[in-house]
């Protein structure tokens, strides 16, 4: 098994599976913090060298920073330099109207300190409401921090083409866009994918396993409704509701389980492989708290879907109701059911 890699830019490659960090940010169930930090080395050793986090993922930058500190002590700086960390800059909604370049630099310095890095590999920018404040100036200030050597590359997250276009038109050096993309959520397919191709943008895709719904664990189960303590399960159960009735979701799981059985892999591996095979997809972000399911994750690189299998999946997708509209369009409506579950003030 060889972990596939993707060049976002010449000289900057990432593993096509990225270890996600949102599941470590609280509100997603209990976990062993010490094990989570210790197990990061297993991902690195397996070839998954890229870690995703954010300034608003409570405590996660610090955990990755502690991992890097331990790695340097145990194996030296060369080993730690293999690790690429993708973080985000997401100012609080309440601060957008008055947010300045000075605030940007303070957050970047805080991320550098938390991660124990001298330069951030990729900072992905998001602004909750583009009608407030001066988002173009803020992203431009991030570009100036690239020139100072504090940031290597810039990306954006959770924007459709319409939200991203003005920043590209201003000449800002954006190389990637992080979007939700899965068998359940096909909003990035089609027009958005073609737009990314025309602007040399790669997609880094989260939600590929829908918080664990696209696994064997949910095959044959009754509809649980929405009574979850786990934030990601609430989020992705809403996406299933947009996709179609629970019965259609079960039809999809049955097809995926049959394909998985043929290849000796998991449902999750098939779901991730499908997304990796889509145009402009650089990598999928898998939110593993620790390394217990690492072998199953790596299996995504051990097989290929054939035309007949893709046609079976497409036949199910042709029956879906949604979600429709632009990338992250449902979630941008703060009064809608997708927007109401979001937290808008985690930066401070």
C-alpha positions, 0 to 999 in steps of 0.5 A, spaced: 500 500 500 502 506 498 499 513 500 497 517 494 499 524 494 497 530 491 501 537 489 497 543 491 503 547 488 510 545 485 514 543 491 507 542 496 504 535 496 499 533 501 497 526 502 490 524 499 488 522 506 488 528 511 487 527 519 482 531 521 481 535 527 474 537 528 472 531 532 477 533 538 474 540 539 469 538 544 462 536 543 463 530 539 463 525 545 469 523 550 476 521 548 483 520 551 487 526 550 493 523 551 492 517 546 489 522 541 496 525 541 500 519 542 497 516 536 498 522 531 505 518 530 502 512 527 498 516 522 505 520 520 508 513 520 503 510 515 504 516 510 498 520 512 503 526 514 497 532 513 493 534 519 487 539 519 485 543 524 483 551 526 483 556 530 476 555 532 477 548 534 478 548 541 484 545 544 486 542 537 492 546 535 495 545 542 494 538 541 498 538 534 503 542 537 504 538 543 505 532 538 510 536 534 514 537 540 514 530 542 516 528 535 522 533 535 525 530 542 524 523 540 526 523 532 529 530 531 527 536 527 527 532 520 521 528 522 517 533 525 518 537 518 515 531 514 508 534 518 504 539 514 499 542 518 493 546 515 489 550 520 484 556 519 483 563 520 475 564 522 474 571 526 468 571 530 461 573 527 461 579 532 467 582 531 467 582 523 465 589 523 471 592 526 476 586 525 483 589 522 490 586 519 492 587 527 487 582 529 489 577 523 497 578 525 495 576 533 491 570 531 496 567 526 501 569 532 497 565 536 496 559 532 504 559 531 505 559 538 500 553 539 502 549 534 510 550 535 511 552 528 515 557 525 511 558 519 504 555 518 503 551 512 496 552 509 491 557 513 484 557 510 480 563 511 473 564 512 468 570 514 461 568 516 458 574 513 461 578 507 457 584 507 460 585 514 467 589 515 473 588 510 474 581 508 478 583 502 483 587 506 483 581 511 485 576 506 490 581 503 493 582 510 494 574 510 498 575 503 502 580 506 504 575 512 506 570 507 511 575 504 513 575 511 514 568 511 509 566 517 505 563 512 506 558 506 500 558 503 493 560 503 486 557 502 479 558 503 473 554 506 466 553 505 465 558 500 462 557 493 464 560 487 461 567 488 464 568 495 471 566 492 471 570 486 472 577 488 478 574 492 481 571 486 480 577 482 484 581 487 490 577 485 490 573 492 494 567 492 489 562 494 491 555 492 485 551 495 478 550 497 475 546 503 468 544 502 464 538 504 463 533 499 461 526 500 456 521 496 450 524 500 453 532 499 454 533 491 454 540 491 461 541 489 460 537 483 459 540 476 459 547 476 463 548 482 468 543 480 469 546 473 470 553 476 475 550 480 479 547 474 478 554 471 482 557 477 487 552 478 484 551 485 484 544 489 478 541 493 480 539 500 474 535 502 471 534 509 464 530 511 466 524 506 464 519 511 458 524 514 461 524 521 461 516 521 454 515 518 457 512 511 460 506 515 457 499 517 455 502 523 449 505 520 447 499 516 440 496 517 438 501 523 432 504 524 432 512 523 434 515 530 431 522 528 436 528 531 437 526 538 444 526 538 449 529 543 454 529 538 455 535 534 457 532 528 452 527 528 446 532 528 450 536 522 450 530 518 443 527 520 441 534 517 444 532 510 441 525 510 434 529 511 436 533 505 439 527 501 432 523 501 428 519 506 432 514 511 430 508 506 434 511 501 440 512 505 439 505 507 439 503 500 446 507 499 449 503 504 447 496 502 450 498 495 456 500 498 456 494 503 456 490 497 462 493 493 466 493 500 465 486 500 467 485 493 474 488 495 475 486 502 474 493 505 469 497 509 463 502 507 467 508 509 473 506 504 468 505 498 465 512 500 472 515 501 474 512 494 468 515 490 470 522 492 477 521 491 476 519 484 472 526 483 475 531 479 479 537 482 479 533 489 486 533 492 484 529 499 479 527 503 479 529 511 478 523 515 476 525 522 479 520 526 480 521 534 486 516 534 489 510 530 484 504 532 481 504 525 487 507 521 488 500 517 481 501 515 482 508 513 489 506 509 485 501 505 482 506 501 489 506 497 488 498 496 483 498 491 479 501 485 472 502 483 470 499 476 465 502 471 459 497 474 460 499 481 460 507 479 454 506 475 450 502 481 452 508 486 450 513 480 443 509 480 442 511 487 445 518 487 440 519 481 434 518 486 436 523 491 432 529 493 438 534 495 442 537 498 441 542 492 444 549 491 451 552 492 456 550 496 455 551 504 449 555 501 444 551 506 449 552 512 450 560 511 442 561 512 443 562 520 436 562 521 435 555 517 436 549 521 443 548 518 445 554 520 442 554 527 446 548 530 453 552 528 457 556 533 459 563 531 464 565 537 469 560 538 475 564 536 475 568 542 
